Amino acid sequence: MAFPSTHPSLARALAEREYIEATPVQSAVLADNAADRDLLVSAQTGSGKTVAYGLAIGGTLLGEAERLDFATLPVALIVAPTRELALQVHRELEWLYKPAGGRIVACVGGMDPKVERRKLQSGAHIVVGTPGRLRDHIERGGLDVSQLRAVVLDEADEMLDMGFREDLEFILETTPRERRTLLFSATMPRSIETMAKRYQRDAMRIEVKGDSGGHADIEYRAVRIVPNEIEHAVVNLLRFFEAPSAIIFCNTRNAVRHLQTTLLERGFSVVALSGELSQNDRNHALQALRDGRARVCVATDVAARGIDLPNLSLVIHAELPSDPEVLQHRSGRTGRAGKKGTSVLLVPLSRRRKAEGLMASARVVPVWSGPPTAEEILELDQQRLMQDPMLQEAPAEEDIAMAQTLLVSRSAEEIAAALVRVWRSQLPAAEEVFDPGDRRDSRDPRQERAPQEARPQREPFANGAWFHMRIGRRENADPKWLLPMLCRRGNVTRQEIGAIRIFERETKFEVAASAADRFAHAVRKADGDIEIVPLRDGGAAAPTERPAKQGPRPKREEHARTDRPARPPRKDFKPGERKEFQPKPAKKKRRPPPAR
């Protein structure tokens, strides 16, 4: 839908950015019945909320004037939960209020507060910042909020979850009571409603409902992976989609560093984002993604909010998020402003139930599949080569002359093969990955639970060593992926793995005697979800036979010790006589000493 009537200066900024259609939340806040009122807005991430409240406060700040007055004290305050989101809001409002002569100042943690104080003293129309830094400037006298006409709390639910309630209450208590207050939140818990009743006046409630199946512009995929193959699956997903920009989420800083190093070694242009980086490092990483110097970002949940990259079309959850809200905010980095995106969750066997619960709570229905194979990526590479602009553009005269020179000494097939080799050398190689298959099957639970062996059957070794791991038919264990995994983790070949027997809750397998020590040492050092330990009994019967049931325990008299002297009988007790219980005499109470 077209944009409703806005201030002429802001309308020019929208036209320069080619904003033609308004999102639902933008139309709602610009409606006639919402003008000059306090607003309580709930809308999903990526719905254009920043531009929405930037336009909503335009009439409050500008009135009938074409441009803002000379910047002295700020007239609007925007509060955001994270540094990245505050800086993103700063960038959006800069272009939106540029025709109106707006001066925007950002105040966030991690930056030099003295520089921010000098900018505030030079004058600002709108101040954007995080709660802690804004409160610090107010308490130290660097930020004067006495002339504020509008206050916006962006992602208010997240600020309360992060423990900023006291800072927010301080800021709202300090600002003028006649201000206009706009509160934006992805969810609307009771704590947000309580804050709205306390600090807003006759607020208009606006709820922009999303699709019941999740974000309509995001395609969700759940990829089954074998434990210990997360990195290989990430490599193949990046190669399969070839997204202009992609972000990979991990749960810890160590996982971010490890995955970034792995992808750099494979030839990807990667940057990292985590809480241990300084704000300047974070800004440089985001700028590298925006200008195309980097195509992949590995990040913790610090990047789940506030990152808006125009070409970000792929989100990979290398580790499952902690709750459905984090899943939605992570995935919301893509599929923004009407563009399509893909969100992929990597689901190991042991995390299948948790992943299903997360997606059910988030009301998304994913497409389940295995990871992209090397063959599928090779087929896509052939199609992409044929569509490459290098082959679509008309050749220059010097290129034709060089081609004719090459044809004198080489055949056309040799030249074409060399071109393919050069083109492939610029791409990271795909990995061999395995699909563990769908865990849910139609197997009758009452059927015979005989051990399942690899097909074709592998003959036991003469003096092999037996190992076992606690994964069986319940986890959909299958020799098709167990055998390659054992070879990779144990540093052995397929010929050095003997019989594999899969039971309901465990799997037992044999390793050749010549490779047993090497295998045991390698699996002790390997990191993975599946623990592999040697069996105590190294015989061939160990994996299939149960220990025989022991007979009844011998009576206690048979274990009586004969070297201990007999205890002498008590003098006051005769054998066979029942002694009556006699209570002990009560102790005499001591008299208190006389008072002196």
N, C-alpha and C positions, 0 to 999 in steps of 0.2 A: 504494500500500500504506500501511497505517496506520503511525504512528510506533512504533518499538520502545520498550521501557521506558526512560524518561529520568528524570532527577532531578525531583522534584515541583515545585520552583521553576521550572525550565526548562520543564516541561510546561505550567505556567500561562501563561508568556510565549508559548508556541506557540499555546495556545488563544486568547489575546487577539488574536493576529495571524491567527487562523483558518487556521493550518497544520494541515491534516488528513492529507494524504498525504505520505510521505517520498519523496524522490528516491532513485535507486539508490545514489548515493555516500553519502547520509545513512544509509540502511539498512545499508550495508556497514561503516561505521565504528562503528555502534552495535550490531553483532552481538556475541554473548556471547564469541566467540573473539578479539575485538579489544579487549576491556576491559583497561585498564591496560598496554597494549603500545605500543611504538614502531610507527608506521605510515608506510609509504611508499605514497602514493596518487597515481594518475594518473587524471584525469577531465577531460572537455572543459569549456570555459568555459561559464558559465551553468548549471551543474548543481547549484548550491546548496552549493558547497564551504565558504563562510564559516559558514553555519549548521551544516554537518557537523562541522567541527572545533570550533566553539563548543560543540556538544553533547558531542563526544568528550572534551573536557577537563573537562567539568562534574563528573564523578565524581571526577576527580583533585583538583580545587580545593575542592569542597564536602564530599566524603566523605558522612557520615551527617547532617551539619548542615543545617538548613533555610536558613540564610543564611550569607554569608561573614562572617568576623571583621572587627573594626575595621581599616580600611585603613592599613597601615604600609608595609612593603616589598612590592613586586609579587611575585605568585606565578605569573604567566604572562606570556609575551612572544610577541607576534605580529610577524613581520618580513615586509614586503611590498615589492615593487620600486618602486612609484610612489607619489607623494603622494595621487593620486586613489584608488588602491586602498586605501591605508592609512586614509584618511578614510572610505571606504565600509565597511571592516571595523569601524572605530570605531563607526559608526552602527548596524551590525547587532548588534554585541555589546552596545551600550548597552540596546536593548530586550530582548535575550535574557536579560541578567543583571540587569535592573531588579528583578524580584521577589526575587532573591537578594541585593539590596543591593550589587551590584557597582559599583565605581568604575573607569571606563575612562579612560585618558589617552592622547592621541595625540601623537607626536613625529615631525614631518616637516620636511623642508627647506622653506624659504620662509616659515616662521613664526618668531615671536620666540622664541629659545631661552631667554631669561630667564623668560618666562611659563611655558614648559614646565617649567623647573627648579622654579619655585614650586609648580606642580601636583604634581610628583613628590615634593617635600618635604612636601606636605600629605597624601600617602598615596595609593596606587593598588593595586588588585588585579590589573589587566591593563594592560599597556603595549603599544600598537600603534605601529609606526613604520617608517621606511625605514632601510636599513642604515647609511648614512653618518651620519645624525642620531643613531641609537641608539649607534653607536660613539663619537661625540663626547661624548654624555652620560656614557657609561661611563668614558671616559678622564679626563673632568673631574670625576668623582665625583658627578655629579648623579643617576645611575641606579645603584642598588645591586641587583645580580642574584644575590646570595648565597642568597636564599630561593626562587628559582624552582623550581617543580615541573613546569612544562610549557613547551616552546618549540615554536612552529609557524613553519615557513617556507612562506609562501604564494607560489605562482608561482616556485618555486625555479629552474626553467630560465631564466626571464626574468631573474632577478637575476644568474645566472652570465653570460648573454649581455651584460648591461649592465656587466659588469666589477666586480661586487660580491663576488667570491670572497674577496678578502683581508679585507673587512669581515665577511663571514659567518663565516669561520674564526676571526676575532678574537672575535666574539660567542659562538660555540659553545665556544671554548676557555675563555672567562671564566666561563660559567655552570656550575652544579654538575653533576658527572658522573652523579649519580643522578636527574637530571631525566628527564622523558618527552619524547621528540622526535617530532614529527609533521611529515612533509615532503610537501607537496602540489605537484604539477607537472602541467601539461597534457601534456607529453611526458616521456619517460624516456631522455634521452641517457646516454652512458657517464659523463659528468662527474657527473651526479646520482647514479648508482649508486655511484660512487667515494666521494662525500661521505656517502652513506647508510651504507656499510660502515665509514667512519671515525668517524662521530659518532652512529650509532644502535646499539642493542643488540637483537639478534635481532628485527629489524623485520619486521612482517607486511606483505607486498606485496598491495596492493589495486588492481586495474585495472578501472575501469568502462568497458567498451567502448561506443563510440557506434555509431550507424548507419553501415554501410559506405558509404552515400551521403551522408555529411555529417550535420549537425545535423537531426534529424527535424522540429523545429518551425520551421525556416527554409526558406523558398522562395527559391531562387536564380534570378535572371534576368540574362541578358546582353543588353545593348541596343546594337545597332549604331548608330553615330553618324557623321556627317560631321565631318571635322576642322574645328575652329574653331566647333563648335556645342555644346560641353560645357555652357555656361551655359544655353542654351536648352533642352537636354535635361533639365537639373536642374530648371528651372522647371516644365516639363511633367510630370515625374515627381512633384514635390511636389503639383501640382494634381490629378494623376490619382489618387494614393492618398489624399490628404487625411488623412495620419496624424496622430494626436494629438501625437506627438513624432517627430522624424526627426533623424538625424545624417548629415552629409556629410563624407567623408574626402578630404583632399588630402595631397600629399606634402611641401609646403613651406609655410613661414609666409607668404610672399608670395602664394601661391595662396589661402590661407585668407583673408587680408585682402581680396584682390580679389573673391573669390566672396561674402564676407559683404557687401561694399559693394554688389555687384550685386543681391543678394537684398533688401537693405534698400530700395534704390531701387524695386524691384518691388512692395514692400508686404508682404513677409514679416517676421514677428517673429523675428529671428535673433540668436544670440550666437556667440562664437568661443572656441575653446580651442586654445592653442599654447604652446610652451615659452617664448616671450618674455613671456607674461603672468605677473604675480605670483600667488602662491597665493590671495590674497584675491580677485583678479579671477576666477580659476578657480572659486572657491567661489561667488561671486555668479552667475556664468554658469550653473553647475549648479543652483543654487537657483531661478533664473528658469525653467529647464526643468521642475523638479519642481513648482513652484506654478502653471505654466501661463502665466506672463508671456511666455515665448518658446516657440516650437514647433519651431524648427530650430536645430541646432548645426552649425557648420562647424569642423572640427578636423583637426589632424595626428594622427599615430599616438600622440601622448601620451595620447589619449583611447581608444585601442584596448583598454586594460585598466583595470578599476577603476570604470567608469561603469555604474551599474545604475539605469536610469530605468524606473519601472513601466509607463509608457505608450509606451515607445519601440518602435514597430512597423515602422520603415523605416530601412534603412541604404543609403546611396548611395556607391559608390566613384567619385568624380569622376575620380580618377586611380588606375590599377591599383596594388595593393600590391606590395611588393618580393618577397615569397615566400609560399608557401601558408600558413605559420603566421600571418603577419600578416593574411592574408585571413580565416582562421578567427577570429582574435581580434577583428578589426573586425566581422565579421558576428555574432559572439557577443554584441554589445551588445543585440541583439534576440532574440526567441525564448527568453526566459528564464522559468524557473519554470513551464514548461508552456504558456506563451502563444505564439501564432503570430507570426511576423515575416517580413519580406521583405528580401532583400539583393540590390541591383541593381548590376551592374558596367557602367560605360560603356566601350565598346570601340571606339576609332577603327580605321579600316581598317589602319593600320600596326601596330597592337598586337593584331591578331586571334590570331596564333600564340602570343604570350606569354600572353594571357588563357586560351586553351585549355590551355596547359601548367600554368598556375596552378590551374585548376579540376580538371584531371586529377590533379595531385599532392595536392590537398585532398580528392579523392574526392567531388566534387559534380558533379551533372549539371544544368546550368542550362537554362532555357527561353530560346531565342534569339528576339529580335524587334527591330523598329525602335522608336524612341521614340514615346510616345503623341502622337497628332496633336491639333490644335486641335478637330477635329470630334468626336473621341472624348471629349475633356474637356467640350465643350459638351453632349453627350448625357448624360454623367454629372451635370453641373450641373442639368439638368432633373429627373433622378431625385432628386437630393439636395434640390432645392427642394420637391418634392412630399412628401418625408419629413421636412422641417424641423419641429421642434417648434412653430414659429410657426404652422404651418397645422394641426397636430394638436391643439393645445390648444383648449378651448372659449373663445370670445371673452367678454370682460367686457362689462358693460352700457355703459360709456362708449365702448368700442371699437365696439359696434354703433351707438350714437348717432352717432359720427363717420362711420362707413361710410354711414349713411343720409343724412347731410349731403352727403357727397361724391357720392352717387348722384344728388342733385338737379341738380348742375352737370356731372357727368362720367358717361360711360357705364361699364358694367362692364368692357368691354375696355380702356378707357383707364386705369382704376384698376389692373387686373391688370398691364398693361404697365409702369405706374409702379412697382408692387411688384417686378416682375422687374428693372427697372433699378436700384432701390435695393439689391436682394439681390446683383446682379452687381457693383455698385460696390465692395463689400467684398472682392471676390476679385481676386487678381492675374490679369492677362490671360494667356492661353496663347500660346505662340510657334508660329510656322510652322517646322516641322522636317522633315527629309527622311531617309528610310530608304535607306542606300546599297545595301541588298540583301545577299543571301548571296553571299559571295565564291566559295564552292565551287559549281561548276556542272558540268553534264555536257557541256561543250563539248569536241569532239574536238581535241586539241592539234595533229593533223596537218592540220587544215583550213586553208584559205587565210587568211593573216593580212592581209587588206585593211583599210585604215583604216575605222573605224566613224564615221559622221557622225550628227549629231543628227537626230531625226525630229520634225517634218518637216525636210527639208534647208533649211539657211539659206544664202542666196546670198552669195557673197563680195562685199566692198566694192571700190569702184574703187581707192582709195588707202589701204586699211586697213593697220594695223600688226599684225604677227604676234607672238604670245607663246607660250611653252610652259612646261609643268610636268612634273615627273618622276613622273607617276602615269598608269597606263594600264589596259589590259584585265586585267593581272595583279592589280591592286588593285580590280577591278570598277568602274572609272570608267564613268560613265553620264551623258549630258546631262541627265537628269531632276534630278540634284542638282548637277552641275557648273555648269550655267547660273545657278541662283539663288546659288550660292556665289560665282561670279565677279562677279555684279552686286553682291553685298553687300560683298565685300572690295575691289572696284575702284571702288565708288561710281559705277556706270554703270547704265543701263537695259537691258532685254532687247533692245531694238531696236538698241542700240549694240554688241552682240556679233554677229559674223558667223558664218562657218563654224567648226565644231568638229570636229576630226579626232582620233580616238582610236586610238593605236597600241598595241603590246604593252606597252611600258615608258614611254610618254610620251603627252601630249596636247598638240596644237597648236591654237590658236584665233586668230581675227581680231577686232580692235577697230577701230571706226570711227576715221578720221583725226581727227575733231573731238574725240574723247574719249580718244585714245591717251595724251597727256601726263597727263591727269587720272588715268587708270587706272594708269599706271606709277608715279605719285607715291603713289597710295593703297595699292598692293600692297607698295611698299617700306616703308611705315609699319605695315602690318598684321602681326599676329602670327599664326602658324599653322603646322601641320605640313607644308603643301604650299607649296613655294617657286615663285613665278611670276616668270619673267624674260623680257625681250624677246629675240626672235631677232635675230641680227646682220644678216641679210639681210632687209630689210623687204618684199621682193617677194612676190607671191602664190604664186610657185613654191617659196618657201622651205619651207613645211611638207610638201610632197609629194615634191619631187625631191631626190635625193641628189646631192652634188657628183660630177662626172665623175672617173673614175679618172685619176690623173696618169700620164704616160709614164715610162719608165725614167729614172733619174737620169743626168745626163751624166757622162762620165768625168772623173776628177780633172784630166787634162791640159787639158781645156777650160776649167777654172777657174783655170789657172795664171796668176800675176800676171806681167806683162811689165815692170813698173816697178821690180822688185827686182833689184839687181845679182847676177850669177852668183857663187856661192861658189868661191873659188880651190881647185884640187885640192891634196890633201895631198902633201907632198914624199916621205914614206916609203911611199907606196902608189900603185901603178900600176893603171890601169883594167883589169879582168878578172883581176887577181891576187888570190889568196885569202891573207889574212894569218893566220898561225898565232897561236894564243893563247899569250902568254907571261906567266906569273905574276909579280907584283911581288916584288921581293926582300924578305925578312923584315927587320923592323926590329931593330936591335941592342938588346938589353936593357941598360938602365942599371944600373950597379952601385950597390948601396946605399952611402950615405956611411959612412965608418968611425965606429965608436962612440967617443965622447969619454970 
